[in-house]
Amino acid sequence: MDLLDKDGDCIHFIIDAHGKLKQYVNGQLEIEDVRWLQYSAAGGITDAKGVFELQQDQVEKALGLHALAMRAGIEWRGERPPPAQKLLVTDTDGDRLEFVLNDGKLQEFNNGEVELMEVTTMCFKFADGSITDDTGVFTLPPRECMQKAAALYSLALEAGIRWTGDIPLQVSAQPLGSEPKVLDIENCAGDILAAPGVAEACPSPRQLPSICFFYRVCCHEVLGQGRLETRRSARRAPRTGSTSAPSFGRA
C-alpha cells in the first residue's frame, strides 16, 4: 500500500513472497525487513528509520497499515488507529460507493443514490478482493485493497454487522506469497517466465503483458527504469448476483 507523508515522500509497504514486510521510499528500498511500527494519532508513524506523518486520509491509511502489519505478524506499538466513520471507494467497475455510519447503522450509497439503508452482512475475500453485502458483490481496487478492507471492517465492527470470510487484522493463514498483493519486483521477468506453462506461451519478456493476463496479473514496463511492475488483476461480479469469473491461478 502507498502512503504520502507531509514531506511529499511516497512510502510504499508490501509483504514479499517470504512474508517479510518491506518499506520503500520514493521507489528506493528503505527497510528490507520491517519488524515493528509505532503509531500515534498526534505524532505520526515511527519505524526503525525515524518518524513520518501522513498527508491525507490519515484514519484510513493508518487502518490499512495496521492491517498490513497484522497480516505480516510484526509488532504494532503505541495506539490502535481510531475506527473509520465513513468510507468512499471507487470499485473496479468504476462505481462510486460510499459507506456512512448513521445512528449506529451502516448505510451504503451507490453513485450518490441510496443502495442500502442498513447493511446487515459483509463477506470479504482476499483471494480476489471482493466484498459481498446484502445487494451483491463489488471488488476493491488492488492498490487500495488493504486500506479499504480495513476501513470497511472497522465500520462493520462499529455497526455490529455480521462479517464473514477473511478478516483484515488476522495473520495470514495462506502459504507465504499466495495472497494477492501489489508487487514491485526488480528484474522479475525471469521469475514470471519460470511459472508453469508461461515459458512455452511467452518466449519473450515483451509478451509478458498478454500472457500474464491468464495468471490474473497485469504487467507493464516502467520505461527507462528497467523495472517490471506487476499488479493482481481484479474482477467484479454483478451487483445483482454473486457469480464470479473463473480463476486462472495466481502468479
PyRosetta script that sets phi, psi and omega in degrees:
from pyrosetta import init, pose_from_sequence

init()
pose = pose_from_sequence("MDLLDKDGDCIHFIIDAHGKLKQYVNGQLEIEDVRWLQYSAAGGITDAKGVFELQQDQVEKALGLHALAMRAGIEWRGERPPPAQKLLVTDTDGDRLEFVLNDGKLQEFNNGEVELMEVTTMCFKFADGSITDDTGVFTLPPRECMQKAAALYSLALEAGIRWTGDIPLQVSAQPLGSEPKVLDIENCAGDILAAPGVAEACPSPRQLPSICFFYRVCCHEVLGQGRLETRRSARRAPRTGSTSAPSFGRA")
pose.set_psi(1, 153.7)
pose.set_omega(1, -175.2)
pose.set_phi(2, -108.4)
pose.set_psi(2, 140.4)
pose.set_omega(2, 176.3)
pose.set_phi(3, -129.6)
pose.set_psi(3, 147.6)
pose.set_omega(3, 170.8)
pose.set_phi(4, -112.7)
pose.set_psi(4, 125.9)
pose.set_omega(4, 177.5)
pose.set_phi(5, -93.2)
pose.set_psi(5, 176.3)
pose.set_omega(5, -175.0)
pose.set_phi(6, -72.6)
pose.set_psi(6, -10.6)
pose.set_omega(6, 174.5)
pose.set_phi(7, -88.6)
pose.set_psi(7, -2.7)
pose.set_omega(7, -179.6)
pose.set_phi(8, 88.9)
pose.set_psi(8, 4.3)
pose.set_omega(8, 178.9)
pose.set_phi(9, -78.1)
pose.set_psi(9, 141.9)
pose.set_omega(9, 174.6)
pose.set_phi(10, -94.3)
pose.set_psi(10, 116.7)
pose.set_omega(10, -177.9)
pose.set_phi(11, -109.2)
pose.set_psi(11, 126.0)
pose.set_omega(11, -173.8)
pose.set_phi(12, -122.3)
pose.set_psi(12, 127.1)
pose.set_omega(12, 177.3)
pose.set_phi(13, -114.2)
pose.set_psi(13, 135.8)
pose.set_omega(13, 173.0)
pose.set_phi(14, -140.3)
pose.set_psi(14, 154.5)
pose.set_omega(14, 169.1)
pose.set_phi(15, -98.0)
pose.set_psi(15, 121.0)
pose.set_omega(15, -176.3)
pose.set_phi(16, -83.3)
pose.set_psi(16, -177.9)
pose.set_omega(16, -176.3)
pose.set_phi(17, -65.8)
pose.set_psi(17, -15.4)
pose.set_omega(17, 178.6)
pose.set_phi(18, -99.2)
pose.set_psi(18, 6.0)
pose.set_omega(18, 178.1)
pose.set_phi(19, 85.3)
pose.set_psi(19, 6.0)
pose.set_omega(19, 179.4)
pose.set_phi(20, -85.6)
pose.set_psi(20, 140.9)
pose.set_omega(20, 174.3)
pose.set_phi(21, -89.1)
pose.set_psi(21, 117.2)
pose.set_omega(21, -179.1)
pose.set_phi(22, -105.9)
pose.set_psi(22, 151.1)
pose.set_omega(22, 178.6)
pose.set_phi(23, -125.3)
pose.set_psi(23, 129.5)
pose.set_omega(23, 176.0)
pose.set_phi(24, -117.3)
pose.set_psi(24, 143.7)
pose.set_omega(24, 174.8)
pose.set_phi(25, -123.7)
pose.set_psi(25, 119.0)
pose.set_omega(25, -178.0)
pose.set_phi(26, 51.6)
pose.set_psi(26, 41.2)
pose.set_omega(26, 176.1)
pose.set_phi(27, 85.0)
pose.set_psi(27, -6.8)
pose.set_omega(27, -179.4)
pose.set_phi(28, -104.6)
pose.set_psi(28, 137.2)
pose.set_omega(28, 179.4)
pose.set_phi(29, -62.1)
pose.set_psi(29, 123.6)
pose.set_omega(29, -178.7)
pose.set_phi(30, -102.8)
pose.set_psi(30, -48.0)
pose.set_omega(30, 179.0)
pose.set_phi(31, -133.1)
pose.set_psi(31, 120.1)
pose.set_omega(31, -177.7)
pose.set_phi(32, -67.8)
pose.set_psi(32, -39.8)
pose.set_omega(32, -176.6)
pose.set_phi(33, -141.6)
pose.set_psi(33, 94.1)
pose.set_omega(33, 179.6)
pose.set_phi(34, -69.8)
pose.set_psi(34, 123.5)
pose.set_omega(34, -177.8)
pose.set_phi(35, -102.2)
pose.set_psi(35, -23.0)
pose.set_omega(35, -179.0)
pose.set_phi(36, -157.7)
pose.set_psi(36, 156.6)
pose.set_omega(36, 173.3)
pose.set_phi(37, -139.8)
pose.set_psi(37, 145.1)
pose.set_omega(37, 178.9)
pose.set_phi(38, -124.4)
pose.set_psi(38, 133.4)
pose.set_omega(38, -176.2)
pose.set_phi(39, -121.3)
pose.set_psi(39, 137.4)
pose.set_omega(39, 172.4)
pose.set_phi(40, -138.4)
pose.set_psi(40, 127.4)
pose.set_omega(40, 179.7)
pose.set_phi(41, -59.1)
pose.set_psi(41, -31.5)
pose.set_omega(41, -178.6)
pose.set_phi(42, -89.6)
pose.set_psi(42, -33.6)
pose.set_omega(42, -172.1)
pose.set_phi(43, -105.9)
pose.set_psi(43, -4.7)
pose.set_omega(43, 178.5)
pose.set_phi(44, 92.2)
pose.set_psi(44, -156.7)
pose.set_omega(44, -175.8)
pose.set_phi(45, -113.8)
pose.set_psi(45, 131.0)
pose.set_omega(45, 179.4)
pose.set_phi(46, -111.2)
pose.set_psi(46, 134.6)
pose.set_omega(46, 172.2)
pose.set_phi(47, -129.5)
pose.set_psi(47, -170.0)
pose.set_omega(47, -176.0)
pose.set_phi(48, -65.7)
pose.set_psi(48, -16.4)
pose.set_omega(48, -178.3)
pose.set_phi(49, -99.4)
pose.set_psi(49, -13.7)
pose.set_omega(49, -178.1)
pose.set_phi(50, 147.3)
pose.set_psi(50, -153.0)
pose.set_omega(50, -175.2)
pose.set_phi(51, -122.6)
pose.set_psi(51, 140.1)
pose.set_omega(51, 171.0)
pose.set_phi(52, -137.0)
pose.set_psi(52, 149.5)
pose.set_omega(52, 179.7)
pose.set_phi(53, -111.9)
pose.set_psi(53, 137.2)
pose.set_omega(53, -178.7)
pose.set_phi(54, -70.7)
pose.set_psi(54, 143.7)
pose.set_omega(54, -176.4)
pose.set_phi(55, -86.1)
pose.set_psi(55, -38.0)
pose.set_omega(55, -175.5)
pose.set_phi(56, -153.5)
pose.set_psi(56, 165.6)
pose.set_omega(56, -179.8)
pose.set_phi(57, 48.0)
pose.set_psi(57, 45.4)
pose.set_omega(57, -170.4)
pose.set_phi(58, -57.6)
pose.set_psi(58, -46.0)
pose.set_omega(58, -178.1)
pose.set_phi(59, -64.2)
pose.set_psi(59, -48.2)
pose.set_omega(59, -178.5)
pose.set_phi(60, -63.1)
pose.set_psi(60, -44.5)
pose.set_omega(60, -180.0)
pose.set_phi(61, -65.6)
pose.set_psi(61, -40.7)
pose.set_omega(61, 178.8)
pose.set_phi(62, -64.3)
pose.set_psi(62, -41.0)
pose.set_omega(62, 176.8)
pose.set_phi(63, -62.1)
pose.set_psi(63, -42.0)
pose.set_omega(63, 179.2)
pose.set_phi(64, -64.8)
pose.set_psi(64, -42.9)
pose.set_omega(64, 179.4)
pose.set_phi(65, -67.0)
pose.set_psi(65, -38.9)
pose.set_omega(65, 176.5)
pose.set_phi(66, -61.0)
pose.set_psi(66, -44.8)
pose.set_omega(66, 178.8)
pose.set_phi(67, -63.4)
pose.set_psi(67, -41.8)
pose.set_omega(67, 179.0)
pose.set_phi(68, -62.2)
pose.set_psi(68, -41.4)
pose.set_omega(68, 177.6)
pose.set_phi(69, -63.1)
pose.set_psi(69, -41.4)
pose.set_omega(69, 178.8)
pose.set_phi(70, -65.4)
pose.set_psi(70, -40.5)
pose.set_omega(70, 178.6)
pose.set_phi(71, -62.6)
pose.set_psi(71, -35.8)
pose.set_omega(71, -179.4)
pose.set_phi(72, -81.9)
pose.set_psi(72, -12.3)
pose.set_omega(72, 178.8)
pose.set_phi(73, 75.7)
pose.set_psi(73, 25.7)
pose.set_omega(73, 179.3)
pose.set_phi(74, -93.8)
pose.set_psi(74, 167.1)
pose.set_omega(74, -177.5)
pose.set_phi(75, -76.0)
pose.set_psi(75, 132.1)
pose.set_omega(75, 175.3)
pose.set_phi(76, -110.7)
pose.set_psi(76, 117.9)
pose.set_omega(76, -177.0)
pose.set_phi(77, -106.5)
pose.set_psi(77, 161.1)
pose.set_omega(77, 176.7)
pose.set_phi(78, 80.6)
pose.set_psi(78, -143.7)
pose.set_omega(78, -174.3)
pose.set_phi(79, -85.2)
pose.set_psi(79, 154.8)
pose.set_omega(79, 166.9)
pose.set_phi(80, -84.4)
pose.set_psi(80, 142.3)
pose.set_omega(80, 178.2)
pose.set_phi(81, -60.3)
pose.set_psi(81, 145.5)
pose.set_omega(81, 178.0)
pose.set_phi(82, -67.5)
pose.set_psi(82, 154.5)
pose.set_omega(82, 178.8)
pose.set_phi(83, -67.4)
pose.set_psi(83, 151.9)
pose.set_omega(83, 176.3)
pose.set_phi(84, -73.1)
pose.set_psi(84, 154.4)
pose.set_omega(84, 175.0)
pose.set_phi(85, -108.9)
pose.set_psi(85, -19.3)
pose.set_omega(85, 176.2)
pose.set_phi(86, -158.1)
pose.set_psi(86, 163.1)
pose.set_omega(86, -179.8)
pose.set_phi(87, -146.2)
pose.set_psi(87, 132.4)
pose.set_omega(87, 174.6)
pose.set_phi(88, -117.2)
pose.set_psi(88, 126.9)
pose.set_omega(88, -179.1)
pose.set_phi(89, -142.5)
pose.set_psi(89, 137.6)
pose.set_omega(89, 171.7)
pose.set_phi(90, -100.7)
pose.set_psi(90, 114.3)
pose.set_omega(90, -174.4)
pose.set_phi(91, -76.4)
pose.set_psi(91, 179.9)
pose.set_omega(91, -174.4)
pose.set_phi(92, -71.4)
pose.set_psi(92, -9.9)
pose.set_omega(92, 173.6)
pose.set_phi(93, -93.0)
pose.set_psi(93, -2.0)
pose.set_omega(93, 179.7)
pose.set_phi(94, 89.1)
pose.set_psi(94, 3.8)
pose.set_omega(94, 177.4)
pose.set_phi(95, -77.2)
pose.set_psi(95, 138.5)
pose.set_omega(95, -179.7)
pose.set_phi(96, -94.4)
pose.set_psi(96, 105.5)
pose.set_omega(96, -176.9)
pose.set_phi(97, -104.1)
pose.set_psi(97, 135.3)
pose.set_omega(97, 178.5)
pose.set_phi(98, -129.2)
pose.set_psi(98, 131.1)
pose.set_omega(98, 177.7)
pose.set_phi(99, -115.6)
pose.set_psi(99, 128.9)
pose.set_omega(99, -174.4)
pose.set_phi(100, -134.3)
pose.set_psi(100, 133.0)
pose.set_omega(100, 172.7)
pose.set_phi(101, -80.3)
pose.set_psi(101, 127.6)
pose.set_omega(101, -179.7)
pose.set_phi(102, -142.6)
pose.set_psi(102, 112.3)
pose.set_omega(102, -178.6)
pose.set_phi(103, 54.3)
pose.set_psi(103, 41.2)
pose.set_omega(103, 177.1)
pose.set_phi(104, 80.3)
pose.set_psi(104, -1.0)
pose.set_omega(104, 178.7)
pose.set_phi(105, -110.1)
pose.set_psi(105, 145.6)
pose.set_omega(105, 178.0)
pose.set_phi(106, -96.6)
pose.set_psi(106, 117.9)
pose.set_omega(106, 179.4)
pose.set_phi(107, -103.4)
pose.set_psi(107, 149.1)
pose.set_omega(107, -179.0)
pose.set_phi(108, -122.7)
pose.set_psi(108, 132.2)
pose.set_omega(108, 176.9)
pose.set_phi(109, -118.7)
pose.set_psi(109, 140.2)
pose.set_omega(109, 179.8)
pose.set_phi(110, -121.7)
pose.set_psi(110, 111.2)
pose.set_omega(110, -177.5)
pose.set_phi(111, 53.3)
pose.set_psi(111, 41.5)
pose.set_omega(111, 175.9)
pose.set_phi(112, 86.8)
pose.set_psi(112, -9.0)
pose.set_omega(112, 180.0)
pose.set_phi(113, -103.2)
pose.set_psi(113, 145.4)
pose.set_omega(113, 179.1)
pose.set_phi(114, -64.8)
pose.set_psi(114, 123.4)
pose.set_omega(114, 177.0)
pose.set_phi(115, -98.6)
pose.set_psi(115, -45.6)
pose.set_omega(115, 178.5)
pose.set_phi(116, -141.4)
pose.set_psi(116, 127.7)
pose.set_omega(116, 175.0)
pose.set_phi(117, -73.5)
pose.set_psi(117, -25.6)
pose.set_omega(117, 176.7)
pose.set_phi(118, -151.8)
pose.set_psi(118, 112.1)
pose.set_omega(118, 174.5)
pose.set_phi(119, -75.1)
pose.set_psi(119, 132.1)
pose.set_omega(119, -177.5)
pose.set_phi(120, -115.8)
pose.set_psi(120, -17.0)
pose.set_omega(120, -178.1)
pose.set_phi(121, -151.1)
pose.set_psi(121, 147.3)
pose.set_omega(121, 176.2)
pose.set_phi(122, -145.1)
pose.set_psi(122, 141.5)
pose.set_omega(122, 176.1)
pose.set_phi(123, -131.0)
pose.set_psi(123, 125.2)
pose.set_omega(123, -177.0)
pose.set_phi(124, -114.3)
pose.set_psi(124, 136.9)
pose.set_omega(124, 177.0)
pose.set_phi(125, -124.3)
pose.set_psi(125, 118.5)
pose.set_omega(125, 176.1)
pose.set_phi(126, -64.6)
pose.set_psi(126, -30.8)
pose.set_omega(126, -173.4)
pose.set_phi(127, -56.7)
pose.set_psi(127, -35.9)
pose.set_omega(127, -179.9)
pose.set_phi(128, -130.9)
pose.set_psi(128, 4.3)
pose.set_omega(128, 178.7)
pose.set_phi(129, 71.7)
pose.set_psi(129, 21.4)
pose.set_omega(129, -175.2)
pose.set_phi(130, -91.4)
pose.set_psi(130, 147.7)
pose.set_omega(130, 173.5)
pose.set_phi(131, -121.3)
pose.set_psi(131, 126.4)
pose.set_omega(131, 174.9)
pose.set_phi(132, -109.0)
pose.set_psi(132, 124.4)
pose.set_omega(132, 176.0)
pose.set_phi(133, -124.1)
pose.set_psi(133, -162.6)
pose.set_omega(133, -173.9)
pose.set_phi(134, -62.9)
pose.set_psi(134, -21.8)
pose.set_omega(134, -175.2)
pose.set_phi(135, -106.8)
pose.set_psi(135, -10.2)
pose.set_omega(135, -178.8)
pose.set_phi(136, 149.2)
pose.set_psi(136, -149.3)
pose.set_omega(136, -172.1)
pose.set_phi(137, -125.7)
pose.set_psi(137, 136.8)
pose.set_omega(137, 169.6)
pose.set_phi(138, -135.5)
pose.set_psi(138, 158.2)
pose.set_omega(138, -175.3)
pose.set_phi(139, -117.2)
pose.set_psi(139, 131.3)
pose.set_omega(139, 179.6)
pose.set_phi(140, -74.0)
pose.set_psi(140, 145.0)
pose.set_omega(140, 177.2)
pose.set_phi(141, -64.1)
pose.set_psi(141, 134.8)
pose.set_omega(141, -174.1)
pose.set_phi(142, -53.2)
pose.set_psi(142, -44.2)
pose.set_omega(142, -175.3)
pose.set_phi(143, -71.8)
pose.set_psi(143, -16.7)
pose.set_omega(143, 179.6)
pose.set_phi(144, -114.9)
pose.set_psi(144, 8.7)
pose.set_omega(144, -171.7)
pose.set_phi(145, -56.7)
pose.set_psi(145, -47.4)
pose.set_omega(145, -175.5)
pose.set_phi(146, -64.3)
pose.set_psi(146, -48.7)
pose.set_omega(146, -176.6)
pose.set_phi(147, -68.6)
pose.set_psi(147, -38.1)
pose.set_omega(147, 179.4)
pose.set_phi(148, -68.9)
pose.set_psi(148, -41.5)
pose.set_omega(148, 178.6)
pose.set_phi(149, -64.4)
pose.set_psi(149, -41.6)
pose.set_omega(149, -179.9)
pose.set_phi(150, -65.1)
pose.set_psi(150, -41.8)
pose.set_omega(150, 179.1)
pose.set_phi(151, -66.5)
pose.set_psi(151, -40.4)
pose.set_omega(151, 179.5)
pose.set_phi(152, -67.0)
pose.set_psi(152, -37.4)
pose.set_omega(152, 177.5)
pose.set_phi(153, -63.7)
pose.set_psi(153, -40.8)
pose.set_omega(153, 178.7)
pose.set_phi(154, -65.6)
pose.set_psi(154, -37.1)
pose.set_omega(154, 175.7)
pose.set_phi(155, -64.2)
pose.set_psi(155, -41.6)
pose.set_omega(155, 179.4)
pose.set_phi(156, -62.6)
pose.set_psi(156, -40.6)
pose.set_omega(156, 178.2)
pose.set_phi(157, -64.0)
pose.set_psi(157, -42.2)
pose.set_omega(157, -179.7)
pose.set_phi(158, -63.5)
pose.set_psi(158, -35.4)
pose.set_omega(158, -177.0)
pose.set_phi(159, -92.1)
pose.set_psi(159, -3.3)
pose.set_omega(159, -179.7)
pose.set_phi(160, 70.1)
pose.set_psi(160, 31.6)
pose.set_omega(160, -178.1)
pose.set_phi(161, -81.4)
pose.set_psi(161, 143.3)
pose.set_omega(161, 176.1)
pose.set_phi(162, -70.5)
pose.set_psi(162, 119.8)
pose.set_omega(162, -178.4)
pose.set_phi(163, -114.2)
pose.set_psi(163, 125.9)
pose.set_omega(163, 178.1)
pose.set_phi(164, -125.4)
pose.set_psi(164, 174.6)
pose.set_omega(164, -177.9)
pose.set_phi(165, 83.3)
pose.set_psi(165, -142.9)
pose.set_omega(165, -177.2)
pose.set_phi(166, -82.9)
pose.set_psi(166, 141.6)
pose.set_omega(166, 177.8)
pose.set_phi(167, -104.5)
pose.set_psi(167, 121.6)
pose.set_omega(167, -175.2)
pose.set_phi(168, -56.2)
pose.set_psi(168, -30.0)
pose.set_omega(168, -173.8)
pose.set_phi(169, -89.4)
pose.set_psi(169, 1.3)
pose.set_omega(169, -179.6)
pose.set_phi(170, -89.3)
pose.set_psi(170, 145.6)
pose.set_omega(170, 173.6)
pose.set_phi(171, -61.2)
pose.set_psi(171, 136.3)
pose.set_omega(171, -176.5)
pose.set_phi(172, -59.6)
pose.set_psi(172, 130.6)
pose.set_omega(172, 176.6)
pose.set_phi(173, -96.6)
pose.set_psi(173, -2.6)
pose.set_omega(173, -179.9)
pose.set_phi(174, -83.2)
pose.set_psi(174, 157.1)
pose.set_omega(174, 175.5)
pose.set_phi(175, -55.8)
pose.set_psi(175, 143.7)
pose.set_omega(175, -177.8)
pose.set_phi(176, -56.4)
pose.set_psi(176, 133.7)
pose.set_omega(176, 177.6)
pose.set_phi(177, 87.3)
pose.set_psi(177, -3.1)
pose.set_omega(177, -176.5)
pose.set_phi(178, -90.2)
pose.set_psi(178, -16.7)
pose.set_omega(178, -179.9)
pose.set_phi(179, -74.6)
pose.set_psi(179, 147.9)
pose.set_omega(179, 174.5)
pose.set_phi(180, -68.0)
pose.set_psi(180, 130.0)
pose.set_omega(180, -179.8)
pose.set_phi(181, -144.4)
pose.set_psi(181, 163.2)
pose.set_omega(181, 167.2)
pose.set_phi(182, -85.6)
pose.set_psi(182, 125.9)
pose.set_omega(182, -177.1)
pose.set_phi(183, -118.9)
pose.set_psi(183, 132.0)
pose.set_omega(183, 169.9)
pose.set_phi(184, -109.3)
pose.set_psi(184, 107.8)
pose.set_omega(184, -170.8)
pose.set_phi(185, -120.9)
pose.set_psi(185, 126.0)
pose.set_omega(185, 175.9)
pose.set_phi(186, -76.6)
pose.set_psi(186, 129.5)
pose.set_omega(186, 175.6)
pose.set_phi(187, 51.5)
pose.set_psi(187, 51.4)
pose.set_omega(187, -172.9)
pose.set_phi(188, -87.2)
pose.set_psi(188, -2.2)
pose.set_omega(188, -175.5)
pose.set_phi(189, -56.8)
pose.set_psi(189, -41.7)
pose.set_omega(189, -179.2)
pose.set_phi(190, -63.0)
pose.set_psi(190, -38.7)
pose.set_omega(190, 179.5)
pose.set_phi(191, -65.7)
pose.set_psi(191, -42.2)
pose.set_omega(191, -179.3)
pose.set_phi(192, -68.5)
pose.set_psi(192, -40.8)
pose.set_omega(192, -180.0)
pose.set_phi(193, -65.6)
pose.set_psi(193, -22.7)
pose.set_omega(193, -179.6)
pose.set_phi(194, -77.5)
pose.set_psi(194, -12.2)
pose.set_omega(194, -179.9)
pose.set_phi(195, -65.7)
pose.set_psi(195, 147.0)
pose.set_omega(195, -177.3)
pose.set_phi(196, -54.3)
pose.set_psi(196, 126.3)
pose.set_omega(196, 175.3)
pose.set_phi(197, 85.4)
pose.set_psi(197, -14.0)
pose.set_omega(197, -175.7)
pose.set_phi(198, -75.1)
pose.set_psi(198, -42.0)
pose.set_omega(198, -176.3)
pose.set_phi(199, -59.1)
pose.set_psi(199, -40.9)
pose.set_omega(199, -179.1)
pose.set_phi(200, -68.1)
pose.set_psi(200, -39.7)
pose.set_omega(200, -176.5)
pose.set_phi(201, -85.3)
pose.set_psi(201, -18.2)
pose.set_omega(201, -173.6)
pose.set_phi(202, -136.0)
pose.set_psi(202, 72.3)
pose.set_omega(202, -176.9)
pose.set_phi(203, -66.2)
pose.set_psi(203, -20.2)
pose.set_omega(203, -177.8)
pose.set_phi(204, -118.6)
pose.set_psi(204, 135.1)
pose.set_omega(204, 176.3)
pose.set_phi(205, -55.8)
pose.set_psi(205, -25.6)
pose.set_omega(205, 179.6)
pose.set_phi(206, -65.1)
pose.set_psi(206, -19.6)
pose.set_omega(206, -179.3)
pose.set_phi(207, -92.6)
pose.set_psi(207, 2.4)
pose.set_omega(207, -177.7)
pose.set_phi(208, -55.7)
pose.set_psi(208, -42.6)
pose.set_omega(208, -177.9)
pose.set_phi(209, -55.3)
pose.set_psi(209, -37.5)
pose.set_omega(209, -177.9)
pose.set_phi(210, -79.1)
pose.set_psi(210, -45.1)
pose.set_omega(210, -176.7)
pose.set_phi(211, -69.1)
pose.set_psi(211, -32.1)
pose.set_omega(211, -177.1)
pose.set_phi(212, -69.7)
pose.set_psi(212, -16.4)
pose.set_omega(212, 175.3)
pose.set_phi(213, -56.4)
pose.set_psi(213, -38.2)
pose.set_omega(213, -177.1)
pose.set_phi(214, -75.2)
pose.set_psi(214, -8.9)
pose.set_omega(214, 175.1)
pose.set_phi(215, -107.3)
pose.set_psi(215, 19.4)
pose.set_omega(215, 178.7)
pose.set_phi(216, 58.7)
pose.set_psi(216, 34.3)
pose.set_omega(216, 177.7)
pose.set_phi(217, -127.8)
pose.set_psi(217, 133.8)
pose.set_omega(217, 176.7)
pose.set_phi(218, -108.0)
pose.set_psi(218, 117.0)
pose.set_omega(218, -174.1)
pose.set_phi(219, -114.0)
pose.set_psi(219, 146.8)
pose.set_omega(219, 170.0)
pose.set_phi(220, -154.2)
pose.set_psi(220, 148.8)
pose.set_omega(220, 179.5)
pose.set_phi(221, -82.5)
pose.set_psi(221, 139.1)
pose.set_omega(221, 170.8)
pose.set_phi(222, -91.0)
pose.set_psi(222, 100.7)
pose.set_omega(222, -171.4)
pose.set_phi(223, -60.7)
pose.set_psi(223, 138.4)
pose.set_omega(223, 176.1)
pose.set_phi(224, 84.6)
pose.set_psi(224, -4.6)
pose.set_omega(224, -179.1)
pose.set_phi(225, -115.6)
pose.set_psi(225, -4.4)
pose.set_omega(225, 178.5)
pose.set_phi(226, 61.6)
pose.set_psi(226, 35.0)
pose.set_omega(226, -174.2)
pose.set_phi(227, -133.4)
pose.set_psi(227, 144.0)
pose.set_omega(227, 171.4)
pose.set_phi(228, -106.5)
pose.set_psi(228, 133.7)
pose.set_omega(228, 176.7)
pose.set_phi(229, -112.0)
pose.set_psi(229, 127.0)
pose.set_omega(229, -178.6)
pose.set_phi(230, -112.6)
pose.set_psi(230, 140.0)
pose.set_omega(230, 176.8)
pose.set_phi(231, -131.4)
pose.set_psi(231, 138.4)
pose.set_omega(231, 173.5)
pose.set_phi(232, -65.6)
pose.set_psi(232, 130.8)
pose.set_omega(232, 177.1)
pose.set_phi(233, -77.9)
pose.set_psi(233, 155.5)
pose.set_omega(233, -178.2)
pose.set_phi(234, -126.7)
pose.set_psi(234, 146.0)
pose.set_omega(234, 178.2)
pose.set_phi(235, -126.0)
pose.set_psi(235, 158.4)
pose.set_omega(235, 179.8)
pose.set_phi(236, -132.1)
pose.set_psi(236, 130.9)
pose.set_omega(236, 174.9)
pose.set_phi(237, -81.2)
pose.set_psi(237, 157.1)
pose.set_omega(237, 178.8)
pose.set_phi(238, -58.1)
pose.set_psi(238, 147.2)
pose.set_omega(238, 179.5)
pose.set_phi(239, -64.7)
pose.set_psi(239, -17.6)
pose.set_omega(239, -177.8)
pose.set_phi(240, -91.4)
pose.set_psi(240, -2.4)
pose.set_omega(240, -179.5)
pose.set_phi(241, -152.4)
pose.set_psi(241, -177.5)
pose.set_omega(241, -176.4)
pose.set_phi(242, -124.1)
pose.set_psi(242, 11.2)
pose.set_omega(242, 179.7)
pose.set_phi(243, -73.2)
pose.set_psi(243, 128.8)
pose.set_omega(243, -178.5)
pose.set_phi(244, -110.3)
pose.set_psi(244, 161.0)
pose.set_omega(244, 179.6)
pose.set_phi(245, -68.9)
pose.set_psi(245, 151.4)
pose.set_omega(245, -179.9)
pose.set_phi(246, -64.2)
pose.set_psi(246, 148.0)
pose.set_omega(246, -179.5)
pose.set_phi(247, -91.8)
pose.set_psi(247, 139.4)
pose.set_omega(247, 176.8)
pose.set_phi(248, -104.0)
pose.set_psi(248, 10.7)
pose.set_omega(248, -178.3)
pose.set_phi(249, 99.5)
pose.set_psi(249, -176.1)
pose.set_omega(249, -179.4)
pose.set_phi(250, -125.3)
pose.set_psi(250, 151.6)
pose.set_omega(250, 175.2)
pose.set_phi(251, -73.5)
pose.dump_pdb("model.pdb")
